[in-house]
Amino acid sequence: MTIRFFAGLREALNQSSLSVELAEDATVETALQLVAELHPNLPLTGLAYAINRQYVPLDATLKPNDELALIPPVSGG
């Protein structure tokens, strides 16, 4: 599956996505734990989550070909 990073997350990682393999019963929370292990300094609080462009809760189940988007809060000026 693909995890896509937006805004400040993308800038902090200097990459827009990450391909990962997760267990069949993996959730958004499982994916976040993996990202936290790979990038321990990445701020992962206050995010919105979308699977295949639809907003979902943290306990939503992921499928192998899904695209998970991690969307940080946006502020304007």
N, C-alpha and C positions, 0 to 999 in steps of 0.2 A: 504494500500500500504506500501511498505518498502522503507525507505531511508537508503542508505548505505554510510558509511563514510570511506574515505581512507586517508592514510599517516598521516599527522599532525592532521587532524580532528579526526581520530580514536584514536590517542594517547591522544589528549586533552580531549576527552569524555570518554576514557577508555571503549569504546564499538564500535562495528563495524556496527551496524544497529539500526534502530528505526522503529517500526510499528506504523503507524498513519492512521487516517481516515480523508479524505478531501472531500469537496463538489465535485459533478460530473464535474463541469467546472473548477476545480482547475488547476493551471499551475505550472511550476517549481518555478516561483516567489512566488506563494502562499505557496508552501512547504517550501521555504527558509524563508519566514516570520514566519511560525510556528516554525521552528528550532531556529530562532533568539529569539522568545518569550520564548521558553523552555530553551535555552542556550545563554543568552545575551552576554557572554564573548567570544563566539566562533567566530573566524575570518572567515567571509563568503564572503570576497572580492576576486576577481581574480580567481574564481573557474571555472572549466569546469563541464558541466552537461551531464549525459547520462541517457536515459530511455531505459531499457532493453538492455543495452550494445551498444546503438547507441547515439552518441553525438547529443545534441539538443540545441536550443536557450532557453533563459529565459522564453519566452512566450509559450513554448510547453505545450500542454494539457496533463494531466495525467489521467489514467484510474485506477479503483480500484485495480487491481492486478499487476500494474506496479511496477518496481523496479527503483527507482531514485538513481543514484550514484552522490555524490558530491566529485569532484576530485580537490584537491588543486594543485597549480603549483609545479612542481618537480624540484629540483636542485640537481646537482650531484657534485662530487668532485673528 
